Amino acid sequence: MREFSIQSPNNGTVLAAATVASHQVINSHLEAQEPQRALGNIEALLERMEVRLNGRSVLREERIITHIDETSQAMEQLLTAQIEAKTTLVEERIMAHWDERFEELTNTINNINGLLNAAGLVFCGAGCPHPLP
């Protein structure tokens, strides 16, 4: 707390009494102003801290959102690549399976035709086997 003081040449005069009275008035004003000023300083400090904290919160929130977005995009790309790889693998397996079945069917037809030829018959497709001419 600040205090106002003036040196008086003699303490017993009217000037001294007036000086003491004015010292008291000035000091009481200063004392009354000190809590208000301190409160104002504290409020200003709190406002600055709140602005700073809000700024930090916004930055942290933006960083978190950016991190989540980047992570989500990376996971989506990874999952998409895995799905495409699995789809390709399944398609290749299905095609290999159908190729094997087609080859087995072709071999079976060739075996039947061979047996029919050996028996002197010709297979005409949808009709019955006919004797060779």
Number of C-alpha atoms within 10 A of each C-alpha: 8 8 12 12 13 10 9 13 9 10 12 9 11 10 13 16 14 11 17 17 12 15 16 15 13 15 17 14 12 17 15 11 13 14 12 12 13 11 12 12 12 12 12 12 12 12 12 12 12 12 12 12 12 12 12 12 12 12 12 12 12 12 12 12 12 12 12 12 12 12 12 12 12 12 12 12 12 12 12 12 12 12 12 12 12 12 12 12 12 12 12 12 12 12 12 12 12 12 12 12 12 12 12 12 12 12 12 12 13 12 12 14 17 15 13 17 14 10 11 13 17 19 17 10 7 6 7 10 14 12 12 11 6
